[in-house]
Amino acid sequence: MIIGRPRSLSCAPMRQRLLWLGGALVGLSLLTGTMVLFSAWSEQRFPSDEVNASLLTRVRGTLTKPIVRAVGRQIQRRMRSRVEARRLMSGLTDEEAIALFLDERTGLSERRVYAYRLAATGSPQGIAALRAVLETAPPEDRAFIVQLIGSTGNHAVKKHLWPFLDDTDERVARAAIRGLCTIGGSDVATRLARILADAQGPETLRVEAALGLGQMGTAAARAALIDALTRDPQAPAATQVLDSLGRFRFAQVGATFEEILARPDTPSDFRVAAVEALGHSSEDAVPFLLAVASDDASADVRAAAAWASGVNPGGKRIGPRLVELAEREPEADVRRRLYEALLPQAEIPIERLLPTIGSEHDVAARVAGFNAVGGAVGRDQSAPVAALFDADIVPELERIATSENSLNVRMRAVFALRRAGTSAAQDALTTIATTARPPVAVAARHGLRVRN
């Protein structure tokens, strides 16, 4: 008789293999999740497609970008489906939704939701109901429903929105522009380009068309904006055209902005608007803005460039360069803008900045500089500059906030103290809260913290 091995012993290797396999799967899941989270974080913090991205960043982008885009699409799709599920009211048939939409006893806010449902489904009966109501609705309701129809993104309803571009009420026509921009397409860009080019048309519609083209962000929209700017750079809507162009990546529109600033016949206010528009552009606009802030002959343009470099999403690591520009800038107003651009900077060479601020005679520029120092102190109250801020700057800010300065300057003095948040700054805010006039006293009171 052959005696086999005990059953429990023969199964042991199998259980071990299963345990190893399960552990490996769990580890792989954790690794994948960590990779996704890191990719999303790193792509937001250090975009891999930026012009100045390092080699490592660009290599990472081959993995990061697809992950971020895939996860983003899934999240957006899920959120959109939840919102639309509520709006579409899946428990209703089209016939019931039409009946409720046409029932004048139904509240207007509720009827608007049914309008979204009918536009999203796009059935012939639903569209017919929408058109019947739009023919008799007051302009304000007509405008709301027209824009709501476009917000569905349903390309099938686009043909029903075209006629409203010619509505006699400008509110409705503007709503049609916004709705069509949401749906998008080269045909929309073409039609908006015609509106923008119509010098005889209402200025509000031309501005709305320029705004919509900027929001569309397509190559056709960009071409239409550049064409409008080339055809009539003096048009009242040209400032909005500039603002919309500034929302494209700098690599796509940089040549246009460089040409505007280089032309000797470009009006000063138009050059200022062009520079300010680049505050919305991509990070590669920042070196261009810093060059303008450094070298342009116009103080107004230099000031605008300083401001735009600070508000640009990519202008968060330029503190030393801004301080360098402030050291040699002859105009107080430009220095003020440079100090303001320092506020979001994580790295500021305070030792170099303090002498420049100390030599300021313009109170607005001086207070702007104090705000930059106060922000640095608030981030690290153990830094050596904190003691100097408390001893020398806090008493001056308290005097400015309670003296006969402009309201803007007095409020900014309060904000500098609030940014620093030191004990001495809090004491000064307490004094201001009880001695200054509103709204300065109110702003100081809101900056007080509960002390233990």
C-alpha positions as a Markdown table, in Angstrom:
| # | Residue | x | y | z |
|---|---|---|---|---|
| 1 | Met | 0.0 | 0.0 | 0.0 |
| 2 | Ile | 1.4 | 3.3 | -1.0 |
| 3 | Ile | 0.9 | 6.0 | 1.5 |
| 4 | Gly | 0.6 | 9.5 | -0.1 |
| 5 | Arg | 1.7 | 12.9 | 1.5 |
| 6 | Pro | -0.9 | 14.5 | 3.8 |
| 7 | Arg | -3.3 | 16.7 | 1.9 |
| 8 | Ser | -2.6 | 19.7 | 4.0 |
| 9 | Leu | 1.1 | 19.5 | 3.1 |
| 10 | Ser | 0.5 | 19.1 | -0.6 |
| 11 | Cys | -1.7 | 22.2 | -0.6 |
| 12 | Ala | 0.8 | 24.4 | 1.2 |
| 13 | Pro | 2.8 | 25.4 | -1.8 |
| 14 | Met | -0.4 | 26.4 | -3.6 |
| 15 | Arg | -1.5 | 28.6 | -0.8 |
| 16 | Gln | 1.9 | 30.2 | -0.7 |
| 17 | Arg | 1.8 | 30.9 | -4.4 |
| 18 | Leu | -1.7 | 32.4 | -4.0 |
| 19 | Leu | -0.6 | 34.6 | -1.1 |
| 20 | Trp | 2.4 | 35.8 | -3.1 |
| 21 | Leu | 0.2 | 36.5 | -6.1 |
| 22 | Gly | -2.3 | 38.4 | -4.0 |
| 23 | Gly | 0.5 | 40.4 | -2.4 |
| 24 | Ala | 1.9 | 41.2 | -5.7 |
| 25 | Leu | -1.5 | 42.4 | -7.0 |
| 26 | Val | -2.0 | 44.6 | -4.0 |
| 27 | Gly | 1.5 | 46.1 | -4.3 |
| 28 | Leu | 1.0 | 46.7 | -8.0 |
| 29 | Ser | -2.3 | 48.5 | -7.3 |
| 30 | Leu | -0.7 | 50.7 | -4.7 |
| 31 | Leu | 2.2 | 51.4 | -7.0 |
| 32 | Thr | -0.2 | 52.3 | -9.8 |
| 33 | Gly | -2.3 | 54.6 | -7.6 |
| 34 | Thr | 0.8 | 56.3 | -6.3 |
| 35 | Met | 2.1 | 56.8 | -9.8 |
| 36 | Val | -1.2 | 58.3 | -10.9 |
| 37 | Leu | -1.3 | 60.7 | -8.0 |
| 38 | Phe | 2.3 | 61.7 | -8.5 |
| 39 | Ser | 1.8 | 62.2 | -12.2 |
| 40 | Ala | -1.2 | 64.4 | -11.6 |
| 41 | Trp | 0.6 | 66.5 | -9.0 |
| 42 | Ser | 3.8 | 66.8 | -11.0 |
| 43 | Glu | 2.1 | 67.6 | -14.2 |
| 44 | Gln | 0.2 | 70.4 | -12.5 |
| 45 | Arg | 3.3 | 71.7 | -10.7 |
| 46 | Phe | 5.8 | 71.2 | -13.5 |
| 47 | Pro | 4.0 | 70.9 | -16.9 |
| 48 | Ser | 6.0 | 68.6 | -19.1 |
| 49 | Asp | 5.2 | 70.4 | -22.3 |
| 50 | Glu | 6.6 | 73.8 | -21.3 |
| 51 | Val | 9.2 | 75.2 | -23.5 |
| 52 | Asn | 11.8 | 75.4 | -20.7 |
| 53 | Ala | 11.1 | 72.0 | -19.3 |
| 54 | Ser | 14.1 | 69.9 | -18.3 |
| 55 | Leu | 15.0 | 66.7 | -20.1 |
| 56 | Leu | 13.8 | 64.6 | -17.2 |
| 57 | Thr | 10.5 | 66.5 | -17.1 |
| 58 | Arg | 10.0 | 65.9 | -20.8 |
| 59 | Val | 10.8 | 62.1 | -20.5 |
| 60 | Arg | 8.3 | 62.0 | -17.6 |
| 61 | Gly | 5.8 | 63.7 | -19.8 |
| 62 | Thr | 5.5 | 60.6 | -22.0 |
| 63 | Leu | 4.0 | 58.8 | -19.0 |
| 64 | Thr | 2.5 | 61.6 | -17.1 |
| 65 | Lys | 0.4 | 63.3 | -19.8 |
| 66 | Pro | -1.5 | 60.2 | -20.8 |
| 67 | Ile | -2.3 | 59.3 | -17.2 |
| 68 | Val | -3.4 | 62.8 | -16.3 |
| 69 | Arg | -5.5 | 63.2 | -19.4 |
| 70 | Ala | -7.1 | 59.7 | -18.9 |
| 71 | Val | -7.9 | 60.3 | -15.3 |
| 72 | Gly | -9.1 | 63.8 | -16.0 |
| 73 | Arg | -11.4 | 62.6 | -18.7 |
| 74 | Gln | -12.9 | 59.9 | -16.5 |
| 75 | Ile | -13.5 | 62.4 | -13.6 |
| 76 | Gln | -15.0 | 65.0 | -16.0 |
| 77 | Arg | -17.2 | 62.4 | -17.6 |
| 78 | Arg | -18.5 | 61.1 | -14.3 |
| 79 | Met | -19.2 | 64.6 | -13.0 |
| 80 | Arg | -20.9 | 65.7 | -16.2 |
| 81 | Ser | -23.0 | 62.5 | -16.2 |
| 82 | Arg | -24.2 | 63.2 | -12.7 |
| 83 | Val | -25.1 | 66.8 | -13.4 |
| 84 | Glu | -26.8 | 65.9 | -16.7 |
| 85 | Ala | -28.7 | 63.1 | -15.0 |
| 86 | Arg | -30.3 | 65.6 | -12.7 |
| 87 | Arg | -31.0 | 68.0 | -15.5 |
| 88 | Leu | -32.3 | 65.5 | -17.9 |
| 89 | Met | -34.6 | 64.0 | -15.3 |
| 90 | Ser | -34.4 | 60.5 | -16.7 |
| 91 | Gly | -37.6 | 59.5 | -15.0 |
| 92 | Leu | -39.6 | 61.6 | -17.4 |
| 93 | Thr | -40.5 | 60.7 | -21.0 |
| 94 | Asp | -40.0 | 63.3 | -23.7 |
| 95 | Glu | -43.8 | 63.8 | -23.9 |
| 96 | Glu | -44.0 | 64.6 | -20.2 |
| 97 | Ala | -41.0 | 67.0 | -20.3 |
| 98 | Ile | -42.6 | 68.8 | -23.2 |
| 99 | Ala | -45.9 | 69.1 | -21.5 |
| 100 | Leu | -44.3 | 70.5 | -18.3 |
| 101 | Phe | -42.2 | 72.9 | -20.4 |
| 102 | Leu | -45.2 | 74.2 | -22.2 |
| 103 | Asp | -47.3 | 74.5 | -19.1 |
| 104 | Glu | -47.3 | 78.2 | -18.2 |
| 105 | Arg | -48.3 | 77.3 | -14.6 |
| 106 | Thr | -44.9 | 75.6 | -14.2 |
| 107 | Gly | -42.4 | 78.0 | -12.6 |
| 108 | Leu | -40.0 | 79.6 | -15.0 |
| 109 | Ser | -36.9 | 78.2 | -13.2 |
| 110 | Glu | -38.3 | 74.7 | -13.6 |
| 111 | Arg | -39.3 | 75.3 | -17.2 |
| 112 | Arg | -35.7 | 76.3 | -17.9 |
| 113 | Val | -34.5 | 72.9 | -16.7 |
| 114 | Tyr | -37.0 | 71.2 | -19.0 |
| 115 | Ala | -35.6 | 73.3 | -21.8 |
| 116 | Tyr | -32.1 | 71.9 | -21.1 |
| 117 | Arg | -33.6 | 68.4 | -21.2 |
| 118 | Leu | -35.3 | 69.0 | -24.6 |
| 119 | Ala | -32.2 | 70.6 | -26.1 |
| 120 | Ala | -29.9 | 67.8 | -24.9 |
| 121 | Thr | -32.1 | 65.0 | -26.3 |
| 122 | Gly | -32.7 | 67.0 | -29.5 |
| 123 | Ser | -35.9 | 65.2 | -30.5 |
| 124 | Pro | -38.0 | 66.9 | -33.3 |
| 125 | Gln | -40.9 | 67.3 | -30.8 |
| 126 | Gly | -38.7 | 68.8 | -28.2 |
| 127 | Ile | -37.1 | 71.2 | -30.6 |
| 128 | Ala | -40.5 | 72.2 | -31.9 |
| 129 | Ala | -41.6 | 72.9 | -28.3 |
| 130 | Leu | -38.5 | 75.1 | -27.6 |
| 131 | Arg | -39.1 | 77.1 | -30.8 |
| 132 | Ala | -42.7 | 77.6 | -29.9 |
| 133 | Val | -41.8 | 79.1 | -26.5 |
| 134 | Leu | -38.9 | 81.2 | -27.9 |
| 135 | Glu | -41.2 | 82.9 | -30.4 |
| 136 | Thr | -43.3 | 84.5 | -27.6 |
| 137 | Ala | -40.9 | 84.6 | -24.6 |
| 138 | Pro | -39.8 | 88.0 | -23.3 |
| 139 | Pro | -36.2 | 88.9 | -24.3 |
| 140 | Glu | -34.6 | 88.1 | -21.0 |
| 141 | Asp | -36.2 | 84.6 | -20.9 |
| 142 | Arg | -35.4 | 84.1 | -24.5 |
| 143 | Ala | -31.8 | 85.0 | -23.9 |
| 144 | Phe | -31.5 | 82.6 | -21.0 |
| 145 | Ile | -33.1 | 79.7 | -22.9 |
| 146 | Val | -31.0 | 80.3 | -26.0 |
| 147 | Gln | -27.7 | 80.1 | -23.9 |
| 148 | Leu | -29.0 | 77.1 | -22.0 |
| 149 | Ile | -29.7 | 75.3 | -25.3 |
| 150 | Gly | -26.1 | 75.9 | -26.3 |
| 151 | Ser | -24.7 | 74.8 | -22.9 |
| 152 | Thr | -25.8 | 71.3 | -23.7 |
| 153 | Gly | -23.0 | 71.0 | -26.3 |
| 154 | Asn | -25.4 | 69.2 | -28.6 |
| 155 | His | -24.3 | 69.9 | -32.2 |
| 156 | Ala | -27.7 | 69.0 | -33.5 |
| 157 | Val | -29.2 | 72.1 | -32.0 |
| 158 | Lys | -26.6 | 74.4 | -33.5 |
| 159 | Lys | -28.7 | 75.1 | -36.6 |
| 160 | His | -31.6 | 76.3 | -34.4 |
| 161 | Leu | -29.3 | 78.9 | -32.7 |
| 162 | Trp | -28.0 | 80.5 | -35.8 |
| 163 | Pro | -31.1 | 82.7 | -36.3 |
| 164 | Phe | -30.8 | 84.2 | -32.8 |
| 165 | Leu | -27.5 | 85.8 | -33.8 |
| 166 | Asp | -29.7 | 88.3 | -35.7 |
| 167 | Asp | -32.2 | 88.8 | -33.0 |
| 168 | Thr | -33.3 | 92.4 | -32.6 |
| 169 | Asp | -32.5 | 92.3 | -28.8 |
| 170 | Glu | -28.8 | 92.3 | -28.2 |
| 171 | Arg | -29.2 | 90.3 | -25.1 |
| 172 | Val | -30.5 | 87.4 | -27.1 |
| 173 | Ala | -27.8 | 87.7 | -29.8 |
| 174 | Arg | -25.1 | 87.7 | -27.1 |
| 175 | Ala | -26.6 | 84.7 | -25.5 |
| 176 | Ala | -26.6 | 82.9 | -28.9 |
| 177 | Ile | -22.9 | 83.7 | -29.3 |
| 178 | Arg | -22.2 | 82.2 | -25.9 |
| 179 | Gly | -24.2 | 79.1 | -26.6 |
| 180 | Leu | -22.6 | 78.5 | -30.0 |
| 181 | Cys | -19.1 | 79.0 | -28.5 |
| 182 | Thr | -19.9 | 76.2 | -26.0 |
| 183 | Ile | -20.8 | 73.9 | -28.9 |
| 184 | Gly | -17.8 | 75.0 | -30.9 |
| 185 | Gly | -16.7 | 74.2 | -34.4 |
| 186 | Ser | -15.0 | 76.0 | -37.3 |
| 187 | Asp | -18.4 | 77.2 | -38.6 |
| 188 | Val | -18.9 | 79.0 | -35.3 |
| 189 | Ala | -15.5 | 80.6 | -35.5 |
| 190 | Thr | -16.2 | 81.7 | -39.1 |
| 191 | Arg | -19.6 | 83.3 | -38.1 |
| 192 | Leu | -18.1 | 85.1 | -35.1 |
| 193 | Ala | -15.3 | 86.3 | -37.3 |
| 194 | Arg | -17.9 | 88.0 | -39.6 |
| 195 | Ile | -19.6 | 89.6 | -36.6 |
| 196 | Leu | -16.2 | 90.8 | -35.3 |
| 197 | Ala | -15.3 | 92.3 | -38.7 |
| 198 | Asp | -18.7 | 94.1 | -39.1 |
| 199 | Ala | -17.7 | 97.7 | -38.4 |
| 200 | Gln | -21.4 | 98.7 | -38.6 |
| 201 | Gly | -22.6 | 96.1 | -36.1 |
| 202 | Pro | -23.3 | 96.7 | -32.4 |
| 203 | Glu | -20.2 | 97.1 | -30.4 |
| 204 | Thr | -21.5 | 94.8 | -27.7 |
| 205 | Leu | -21.8 | 91.9 | -30.2 |
| 206 | Arg | -18.3 | 92.5 | -31.5 |
| 207 | Val | -16.9 | 92.4 | -28.0 |
| 208 | Glu | -18.9 | 89.2 | -27.2 |
| 209 | Ala | -17.7 | 87.6 | -30.4 |
| 210 | Ala | -14.0 | 88.4 | -29.5 |
| 211 | Leu | -14.6 | 87.1 | -26.0 |
| 212 | Gly | -16.2 | 83.9 | -27.4 |
| 213 | Leu | -13.3 | 83.3 | -29.9 |
| 214 | Gly | -10.8 | 83.5 | -27.0 |
| 215 | Gln | -12.8 | 81.0 | -25.0 |
| 216 | Met | -13.0 | 78.6 | -27.9 |
| 217 | Gly | -9.2 | 78.5 | -28.1 |
| 218 | Thr | -9.0 | 76.8 | -31.5 |
| 219 | Ala | -6.7 | 77.5 | -34.4 |
| 220 | Ala | -9.7 | 78.9 | -36.4 |
| 221 | Ala | -10.6 | 81.2 | -33.5 |
| 222 | Arg | -7.0 | 82.4 | -33.2 |
| 223 | Ala | -6.8 | 83.1 | -36.9 |
| 224 | Ala | -10.1 | 85.1 | -36.7 |
| 225 | Leu | -8.8 | 87.2 | -33.8 |
| 226 | Ile | -5.5 | 88.0 | -35.5 |
| 227 | Asp | -7.3 | 88.8 | -38.7 |
| 228 | Ala | -9.6 | 91.3 | -36.9 |
| 229 | Leu | -6.6 | 92.9 | -35.2 |
| 230 | Thr | -4.8 | 93.3 | -38.5 |
| 231 | Arg | -7.8 | 94.7 | -40.3 |
| 232 | Asp | -8.8 | 97.3 | -37.7 |
| 233 | Pro | -6.4 | 97.7 | -34.7 |
| 234 | Gln | -8.2 | 100.9 | -33.7 |
| 235 | Ala | -11.6 | 99.4 | -33.4 |
| 236 | Pro | -13.3 | 99.7 | -29.9 |
| 237 | Ala | -13.4 | 95.9 | -29.7 |
| 238 | Ala | -9.7 | 95.6 | -30.3 |
| 239 | Thr | -8.9 | 95.6 | -26.6 |
| 240 | Gln | -11.1 | 92.6 | -26.1 |
| 241 | Val | -9.4 | 91.0 | -29.1 |
| 242 | Leu | -6.0 | 91.5 | -27.4 |
| 243 | Asp | -7.3 | 90.0 | -24.2 |
| 244 | Ser | -8.7 | 87.0 | -26.0 |
| 245 | Leu | -5.5 | 86.4 | -27.9 |
| 246 | Gly | -3.6 | 86.6 | -24.6 |
| 247 | Arg | -5.4 | 83.4 | -23.5 |
| 248 | Phe | -3.6 | 81.4 | -26.2 |
| 249 | Arg | -0.2 | 79.9 | -25.6 |
| 250 | Phe | 2.6 | 82.4 | -26.1 |
| 251 | Ala | 4.2 | 80.3 | -28.8 |
| 252 | Gln | 1.0 | 80.7 | -30.9 |
| 253 | Val | 0.5 | 84.4 | -30.5 |
| 254 | Gly | 3.9 | 85.8 | -29.4 |
| 255 | Ala | 4.8 | 87.1 | -32.9 |
| 256 | Thr | 1.6 | 89.2 | -33.0 |
| 257 | Phe | 2.3 | 90.8 | -29.6 |
| 258 | Glu | 5.9 | 91.4 | -30.4 |
| 259 | Glu | 4.9 | 93.2 | -33.6 |
| 260 | Ile | 2.3 | 95.3 | -31.8 |
| 261 | Leu | 4.9 | 96.5 | -29.3 |
| 262 | Ala | 7.6 | 97.1 | -31.9 |
| 263 | Arg | 5.4 | 99.3 | -34.2 |
| 264 | Pro | 6.2 | 102.9 | -33.5 |
| 265 | Asp | 2.7 | 104.0 | -34.4 |
| 266 | Thr | 1.0 | 101.7 | -31.8 |
| 267 | Pro | -0.8 | 104.0 | -29.2 |
| 268 | Ser | 0.5 | 103.7 | -25.7 |
| 269 | Asp | -2.8 | 102.5 | -24.2 |
| 270 | Phe | -3.0 | 99.8 | -26.8 |
| 271 | Arg | 0.6 | 98.7 | -26.0 |
| 272 | Val | -0.4 | 98.6 | -22.3 |
| 273 | Ala | -3.5 | 96.4 | -23.1 |
| 274 | Ala | -1.3 | 94.1 | -25.2 |
| 275 | Val | 1.2 | 93.5 | -22.4 |
| 276 | Glu | -1.6 | 93.1 | -19.7 |
| 277 | Ala | -3.3 | 90.5 | -21.9 |
| 278 | Leu | -0.2 | 88.2 | -21.7 |
| 279 | Gly | -0.9 | 87.8 | -18.0 |
| 280 | His | -3.3 | 85.1 | -19.1 |
| 281 | Ser | -0.9 | 83.4 | -21.5 |
| 282 | Ser | 1.5 | 80.4 | -20.9 |
| 283 | Glu | 4.7 | 80.4 | -18.9 |
| 284 | Asp | 6.9 | 81.1 | -21.9 |
| 285 | Ala | 5.4 | 84.6 | -22.0 |
| 286 | Val | 7.2 | 85.5 | -18.7 |
| 287 | Pro | 10.7 | 86.1 | -20.1 |
| 288 | Phe | 9.2 | 88.3 | -22.8 |
| 289 | Leu | 7.3 | 90.3 | -20.2 |
| 290 | Leu | 10.4 | 90.7 | -18.0 |
| 291 | Ala | 12.3 | 92.0 | -21.0 |
| 292 | Val | 9.6 | 94.5 | -21.7 |
| 293 | Ala | 9.5 | 95.5 | -18.0 |
| 294 | Ser | 13.2 | 96.1 | -18.2 |
| 295 | Asp | 13.8 | 97.8 | -21.5 |
| 296 | Asp | 10.6 | 99.5 | -22.9 |
| 297 | Ala | 10.8 | 103.2 | -23.2 |
| 298 | Ser | 7.3 | 103.8 | -21.8 |
| 299 | Ala | 6.9 | 103.7 | -18.0 |
| 300 | Asp | 3.3 | 102.7 | -18.4 |
| 301 | Val | 4.2 | 99.7 | -20.5 |
| 302 | Arg | 7.0 | 98.7 | -18.1 |
| 303 | Ala | 4.5 | 98.9 | -15.2 |
| 304 | Ala | 2.0 | 96.8 | -17.1 |
| 305 | Ala | 4.6 | 94.2 | -18.0 |
| 306 | Ala | 5.7 | 94.0 | -14.3 |
| 307 | Trp | 2.1 | 93.4 | -13.2 |
| 308 | Ala | 1.5 | 90.8 | -16.0 |
| 309 | Ser | 4.6 | 88.9 | -15.2 |
| 310 | Gly | 3.4 | 88.5 | -11.6 |
| 311 | Val | -0.1 | 87.4 | -12.4 |
| 312 | Asn | 0.9 | 85.0 | -15.2 |
| 313 | Pro | 0.5 | 81.4 | -13.8 |
| 314 | Gly | 4.1 | 80.7 | -14.7 |
| 315 | Gly | 5.6 | 83.8 | -13.0 |
| 316 | Lys | 6.1 | 82.3 | -9.6 |
| 317 | Arg | 9.8 | 81.7 | -9.6 |
| 318 | Ile | 11.1 | 85.1 | -10.8 |
| 319 | Gly | 11.7 | 86.9 | -7.4 |
| 320 | Pro | 15.4 | 87.6 | -7.9 |
| 321 | Arg | 14.8 | 89.0 | -11.4 |
| 322 | Leu | 12.0 | 91.3 | -10.1 |
| 323 | Val | 14.2 | 92.6 | -7.3 |
| 324 | Glu | 17.0 | 93.3 | -9.9 |
| 325 | Leu | 14.6 | 95.3 | -12.0 |
| 326 | Ala | 13.4 | 97.3 | -9.0 |
| 327 | Glu | 16.9 | 98.2 | -8.1 |
| 328 | Arg | 17.5 | 100.0 | -11.4 |
| 329 | Glu | 14.0 | 101.2 | -12.2 |
| 330 | Pro | 13.8 | 105.1 | -12.2 |
| 331 | Glu | 10.0 | 105.4 | -12.0 |
| 332 | Ala | 8.2 | 104.9 | -8.7 |
| 333 | Asp | 5.0 | 103.6 | -10.2 |
| 334 | Val | 6.9 | 100.9 | -12.1 |
| 335 | Arg | 8.7 | 99.9 | -8.9 |
| 336 | Arg | 5.4 | 99.7 | -7.1 |
| 337 | Arg | 4.2 | 97.2 | -9.8 |
| 338 | Leu | 7.4 | 95.2 | -9.4 |
| 339 | Tyr | 6.9 | 95.0 | -5.6 |
| 340 | Glu | 3.3 | 93.9 | -6.2 |
| 341 | Ala | 4.6 | 91.2 | -8.6 |
| 342 | Leu | 6.8 | 89.9 | -5.7 |
| 343 | Leu | 3.8 | 89.0 | -3.6 |
| 344 | Pro | 3.3 | 85.4 | -4.9 |
| 345 | Gln | 7.0 | 84.7 | -5.1 |
| 346 | Ala | 8.4 | 81.9 | -2.9 |
| 347 | Glu | 12.0 | 83.1 | -3.2 |
| 348 | Ile | 12.7 | 86.8 | -2.6 |
| 349 | Pro | 16.3 | 88.1 | -1.9 |
| 350 | Ile | 15.1 | 90.3 | 1.0 |
| 351 | Glu | 18.6 | 91.6 | 1.8 |
| 352 | Arg | 18.8 | 93.1 | -1.7 |
| 353 | Leu | 15.2 | 94.3 | -1.6 |
| 354 | Leu | 15.2 | 96.2 | 1.7 |
| 355 | Pro | 17.7 | 99.0 | 0.7 |
| 356 | Thr | 15.6 | 99.7 | -2.5 |
| 357 | Ile | 12.4 | 100.0 | -0.4 |
| 358 | Gly | 14.1 | 102.1 | 2.2 |
| 359 | Ser | 15.1 | 104.7 | -0.4 |
| 360 | Glu | 11.5 | 105.0 | -1.6 |
| 361 | His | 9.9 | 108.5 | -1.2 |
| 362 | Asp | 6.6 | 107.6 | -2.9 |
| 363 | Val | 4.4 | 106.3 | -0.1 |
| 364 | Ala | 2.4 | 104.0 | -2.5 |
| 365 | Ala | 5.6 | 102.3 | -3.7 |
| 366 | Arg | 6.9 | 102.1 | -0.2 |
| 367 | Val | 3.8 | 100.4 | 1.1 |
| 368 | Ala | 3.8 | 98.0 | -1.9 |
| 369 | Gly | 7.4 | 97.0 | -0.9 |
| 370 | Phe | 6.4 | 96.5 | 2.7 |
| 371 | Asn | 3.7 | 94.1 | 1.5 |
| 372 | Ala | 6.3 | 92.0 | -0.2 |
| 373 | Val | 8.4 | 92.0 | 2.9 |
| 374 | Gly | 5.4 | 91.2 | 5.1 |
| 375 | Gly | 4.5 | 88.3 | 2.9 |
| 376 | Ala | 8.0 | 86.9 | 3.3 |
| 377 | Val | 7.8 | 87.4 | 7.1 |
| 378 | Gly | 4.5 | 85.6 | 7.2 |
| 379 | Arg | 6.0 | 82.6 | 5.5 |
| 380 | Asp | 8.9 | 82.4 | 7.9 |
| 381 | Gln | 8.5 | 84.4 | 11.1 |
| 382 | Ser | 11.8 | 83.0 | 12.4 |
| 383 | Ala | 13.8 | 84.7 | 9.6 |
| 384 | Pro | 16.1 | 87.6 | 10.6 |
| 385 | Val | 14.0 | 90.0 | 8.6 |
| 386 | Ala | 11.1 | 89.4 | 11.0 |
| 387 | Ala | 12.8 | 91.3 | 13.8 |
| 388 | Leu | 13.6 | 94.2 | 11.5 |
| 389 | Phe | 10.0 | 94.2 | 10.2 |
| 390 | Asp | 8.7 | 94.5 | 13.7 |
| 391 | Ala | 11.1 | 97.1 | 14.9 |
| 392 | Asp | 11.2 | 99.5 | 11.9 |
| 393 | Ile | 8.4 | 98.7 | 9.5 |
| 394 | Val | 5.4 | 97.9 | 11.7 |
| 395 | Pro | 5.4 | 101.4 | 13.4 |
| 396 | Glu | 5.5 | 103.1 | 10.0 |
| 397 | Leu | 2.7 | 101.0 | 8.6 |
| 398 | Glu | 0.6 | 101.9 | 11.7 |
| 399 | Arg | 1.2 | 105.6 | 11.1 |
| 400 | Ile | 0.3 | 105.3 | 7.4 |
| 401 | Ala | -2.9 | 103.4 | 8.2 |
| 402 | Thr | -4.1 | 106.0 | 10.6 |
| 403 | Ser | -2.9 | 109.2 | 8.8 |
| 404 | Glu | -4.3 | 111.3 | 5.9 |
| 405 | Asn | -3.2 | 109.0 | 3.1 |
| 406 | Ser | -5.4 | 107.7 | 0.3 |
| 407 | Leu | -7.8 | 104.9 | 1.2 |
| 408 | Asn | -6.0 | 102.6 | -1.1 |
| 409 | Val | -2.6 | 103.2 | 0.6 |
| 410 | Arg | -4.1 | 102.9 | 4.1 |
| 411 | Met | -5.8 | 99.6 | 3.2 |
| 412 | Arg | -2.6 | 98.3 | 1.7 |
| 413 | Ala | -0.7 | 99.2 | 4.9 |
| 414 | Val | -3.2 | 97.1 | 6.8 |
| 415 | Phe | -2.7 | 94.2 | 4.4 |
| 416 | Ala | 1.0 | 94.3 | 4.9 |
| 417 | Leu | 0.5 | 93.9 | 8.7 |
| 418 | Arg | -2.0 | 91.1 | 8.1 |
| 419 | Arg | 0.4 | 89.3 | 5.8 |
| 420 | Ala | 3.3 | 89.4 | 8.4 |
| 421 | Gly | 1.1 | 88.2 | 11.2 |
| 422 | Thr | 3.8 | 88.8 | 13.9 |
| 423 | Ser | 2.9 | 89.8 | 17.5 |
| 424 | Ala | 4.0 | 93.3 | 16.8 |
| 425 | Ala | 1.9 | 93.4 | 13.6 |
| 426 | Gln | -1.1 | 92.1 | 15.6 |
| 427 | Asp | -0.7 | 94.9 | 18.2 |
| 428 | Ala | -0.6 | 97.5 | 15.4 |
| 429 | Leu | -3.8 | 96.0 | 13.9 |
| 430 | Thr | -5.5 | 96.3 | 17.3 |
| 431 | Thr | -4.6 | 100.0 | 17.5 |
| 432 | Ile | -5.7 | 100.6 | 13.9 |
| 433 | Ala | -9.0 | 98.8 | 14.6 |
| 434 | Thr | -9.8 | 101.2 | 17.4 |
| 435 | Thr | -8.4 | 104.5 | 16.0 |
| 436 | Ala | -8.8 | 104.4 | 12.2 |
| 437 | Arg | -11.9 | 105.2 | 10.3 |
| 438 | Pro | -13.9 | 102.6 | 8.4 |
| 439 | Pro | -13.3 | 100.7 | 6.3 |
| 440 | Val | -9.6 | 100.7 | 7.4 |
| 441 | Ala | -10.6 | 99.9 | 10.9 |
| 442 | Val | -12.8 | 97.0 | 9.7 |
| 443 | Ala | -10.0 | 95.6 | 7.6 |
| 444 | Ala | -7.7 | 95.7 | 10.6 |
| 445 | Arg | -10.2 | 94.0 | 12.8 |
| 446 | His | -10.6 | 91.2 | 10.3 |
| 447 | Gly | -6.9 | 90.6 | 10.4 |
| 448 | Leu | -6.8 | 90.0 | 14.2 |
| 449 | Arg | -6.2 | 86.5 | 15.4 |
| 450 | Val | -7.5 | 84.9 | 18.6 |
| 451 | Arg | -4.6 | 84.8 | 21.0 |
| 452 | Asn | -4.1 | 82.2 | 23.7 |
